[in-house]
Amino acid sequence: MAGHFEATPGGGAAVALDEVEISILRSLAVQLLELIGPGDQPADGEGPLAALFAEGPSKPPTDPALARLFPDAYGGPEASAGAGKPEEEHELRERAAEFRRFTEVDLRSGKRDDALAVVRTLDALSPAPEGGAVLTLTGDECLSWLRSLNDLRLTIGTRLEVSDEDQGEEGSLYRLPDADPRKPMVMAYLWLGALQESLVETLMP
């Protein structure tokens, strides 16, 4: 089980993690929460339903990692720039802005909930006598972990400016010298990918 998820009764999964792995996963999930930002709270005097009608931003984030997590609809600026007529380009930009305004708040909330699920399940672990612990997830928790692992890989990959060519077995990510300052994050990126793949395979019928 070490390093690889195994199926559990009821549609869940379990994996053995050592103390270092637990610490890394928790730290990365907390950093993801900080990147996504706090939830939007209703102003004083407003009821809880106010958040349901809150509008989000109409422009994409300036942070490249956030822009990767919350991409522009309809292909973004590049697609609208190649739409042809100026009025068509303007319409695409307006549609993308409107889509973002009414979806980004919910998207951020979902990603925040998934990252919180990662932190909470890690915090609930009971250490084994020999060190580390076995992480056991329910079916719903597995889905939260899958989404959050994907968000973490997108974020780290954006920071590292990873391309498709870099990721194959012959790609440059596998050939970085130990002295390269990117090596620790590259190793984390590759490990998260293997963990995500293992969870996907476990959940497949």
Secondary structure as GFF3:
##gff-version 3
##sequence-region A 1 205
A	DSSP	beta_strand	6	8	.	.	.	ID=ss1
A	DSSP	beta_strand	12	17	.	.	.	ID=ss2
A	DSSP	alpha_helix	19	36	.	.	.	ID=ss3
A	DSSP	three_ten_helix	48	53	.	.	.	ID=ss4
A	DSSP	alpha_helix	64	69	.	.	.	ID=ss5
A	DSSP	three_ten_helix	73	75	.	.	.	ID=ss6
A	DSSP	alpha_helix	76	81	.	.	.	ID=ss7
A	DSSP	alpha_helix	86	123	.	.	.	ID=ss8
A	DSSP	beta_strand	133	137	.	.	.	ID=ss9
A	DSSP	alpha_helix	139	160	.	.	.	ID=ss10
A	DSSP	alpha_helix	164	167	.	.	.	ID=ss11
A	DSSP	three_ten_helix	172	175	.	.	.	ID=ss12
A	DSSP	alpha_helix	183	203	.	.	.	ID=ss13
###
